[in-house]
Amino acid sequence: MFKLSFLAAPVAGLGLVACASTSAQAPARMSNGVLVGANGMTLYTFDNDKAAGKSACNGPCATLWPPLAAGASDQPQGSWSVITRDDGSRQWAYKGKPVYFYQADKAPGDKAGDNFRGVWHIINE
């Protein structure tokens, strides 16, 4: 069964952001051809994330682009891995790329961050 845990505080305008807890299922799912978090919000990758297992989006960037948080007990599974961010928190990565929400997306299905400044992209298959 898929279990959710919630961050203790709201994440920059997104309300409480769910992250997957230890389970056999991935921390996100495909919806209408786009990868979304457990909260239904669109997920993105950042072209500037060049180093394997490293996020280049920290500080103010991470406020605008909140990372898909991984819990302390979450483990890699399938196409998903867990990276440690500069601040010591854990973040999910999909096929090696750290994954983020976009603060300007206000409702499930919003994709306002797609191709933002030519470096942010939705994840689709």
QUISUL-V90864 format. One record per residue. N is the residue number from 1. RES is the residue in one small letter. SS is DSSP state (2 for helix, 1 for strand, 0 for the rest). PHI is phi in radians with two decimals (none if undefined). OMEGA is omega in radians with two decimals (999 if undefined). Layout:
N_RES_SS_PHI_OMEGA ; N_RES_SS_PHI_OMEGA
This chain:
1_m_0_none_-3.14 ; 2_f_0_-1.39_3.13 ; 3_k_0_-1.92_3.10 ; 4_l_1_-2.02_2.97 ; 5_s_1_-2.17_-3.08 ; 6_f_1_-2.10_3.06 ; 7_l_0_-1.13_-3.07 ; 8_a_0_-1.29_-3.10 ; 9_a_0_-2.36_3.10 ; 10_p_0_-1.07_3.10 ; 11_v_0_-1.86_2.99 ; 12_a_0_0.45_3.03 ; 13_g_0_1.40_-3.12 ; 14_l_0_-1.73_-3.02 ; 15_g_0_1.24_3.10 ; 16_l_0_-1.30_-3.12 ; 17_v_0_-1.77_-3.14 ; 18_a_1_-1.38_3.00 ; 19_c_1_-2.35_-3.09 ; 20_a_1_-1.23_3.02 ; 21_s_0_-1.76_-3.12 ; 22_t_0_-0.93_-3.13 ; 23_s_0_-2.86_3.13 ; 24_a_0_-1.49_-3.11 ; 25_q_0_-1.75_-3.14 ; 26_a_0_-1.23_-3.13 ; 27_p_0_-1.33_-3.14 ; 28_a_1_-2.61_-3.10 ; 29_r_1_-2.50_3.05 ; 30_m_1_-1.49_3.07 ; 31_s_1_-2.46_-3.10 ; 32_n_0_0.94_3.08 ; 33_g_0_1.41_-3.09 ; 34_v_1_-2.20_3.10 ; 35_l_1_-1.31_3.14 ; 36_v_1_-2.28_3.07 ; 37_g_1_-1.30_3.13 ; 38_a_0_-1.04_3.11 ; 39_n_0_-1.48_3.13 ; 40_g_0_1.47_-3.11 ; 41_m_0_-1.46_-3.12 ; 42_t_1_-1.05_3.08 ; 43_l_0_-1.91_-3.04 ; 44_y_1_-2.33_2.94 ; 45_t_1_-2.02_-3.06 ; 46_f_1_-2.13_-3.11 ; 47_d_0_-1.03_-3.11 ; 48_n_0_-1.35_3.02 ; 49_d_0_-1.37_-3.03 ; 50_k_0_-1.67_-3.10 ; 51_a_0_-1.35_3.13 ; 52_a_0_-1.03_3.07 ; 53_g_0_1.23_-3.09 ; 54_k_0_-2.37_3.05 ; 55_s_0_-1.63_3.05 ; 56_a_0_-1.65_-3.11 ; 57_c_0_-1.85_-3.11 ; 58_n_0_-2.29_3.10 ; 59_g_0_1.02_-3.11 ; 60_p_2_-1.01_3.10 ; 61_c_2_-1.04_-3.11 ; 62_a_2_-1.26_3.02 ; 63_t_2_-1.29_3.12 ; 64_l_2_-1.32_-3.11 ; 65_w_0_-2.15_-3.10 ; 66_p_0_-1.07_3.12 ; 67_p_1_-1.18_2.99 ; 68_l_0_-1.32_-3.01 ; 69_a_1_-1.23_3.02 ; 70_a_0_-1.90_3.12 ; 71_g_0_-1.31_-3.10 ; 72_a_0_-1.05_-3.11 ; 73_s_0_-1.72_3.14 ; 74_d_0_-1.15_-3.10 ; 75_q_0_-2.18_3.08 ; 76_p_0_-0.96_3.12 ; 77_q_1_-2.76_3.12 ; 78_g_0_1.00_3.14 ; 79_s_0_-1.39_-3.06 ; 80_w_1_-1.79_3.02 ; 81_s_1_-2.29_3.13 ; 82_v_1_-2.11_3.08 ; 83_i_1_-1.98_3.04 ; 84_t_1_-1.81_-3.12 ; 85_r_0_-1.41_3.14 ; 86_d_0_-0.98_-3.13 ; 87_d_0_-1.50_3.12 ; 88_g_0_1.59_3.11 ; 89_s_0_-1.29_-3.10 ; 90_r_1_-1.89_-3.08 ; 91_q_1_-2.38_3.04 ; 92_w_1_-1.33_3.02 ; 93_a_1_-2.21_3.14 ; 94_y_1_-1.93_-3.08 ; 95_k_0_0.91_3.07 ; 96_g_0_1.52_-3.10 ; 97_k_1_-1.82_3.06 ; 98_p_1_-0.97_-3.03 ; 99_v_0_-2.07_-3.04 ; 100_y_1_-2.38_2.89 ; 101_f_0_-1.63_3.04 ; 102_y_0_-2.16_-3.05 ; 103_q_0_-1.02_-3.10 ; 104_a_0_-1.29_3.03 ; 105_d_0_-1.25_-3.05 ; 106_k_0_-1.83_-3.09 ; 107_a_0_-2.50_3.07 ; 108_p_0_-0.91_-3.12 ; 109_g_0_1.67_3.08 ; 110_d_0_-1.14_3.14 ; 111_k_0_-2.40_-3.07 ; 112_a_0_-1.07_-3.10 ; 113_g_0_-1.53_-3.08 ; 114_d_0_-1.15_-3.12 ; 115_n_0_1.13_3.09 ; 116_f_2_-1.03_-3.10 ; 117_r_2_0.87_3.09 ; 118_g_2_1.28_-3.07 ; 119_v_0_-2.18_3.11 ; 120_w_1_-1.93_-3.04 ; 121_h_1_-2.46_3.01 ; 122_i_1_-1.16_3.13 ; 123_i_0_-1.88_3.11 ; 124_n_1_-2.36_3.12 ; 125_e_0_-2.30_999
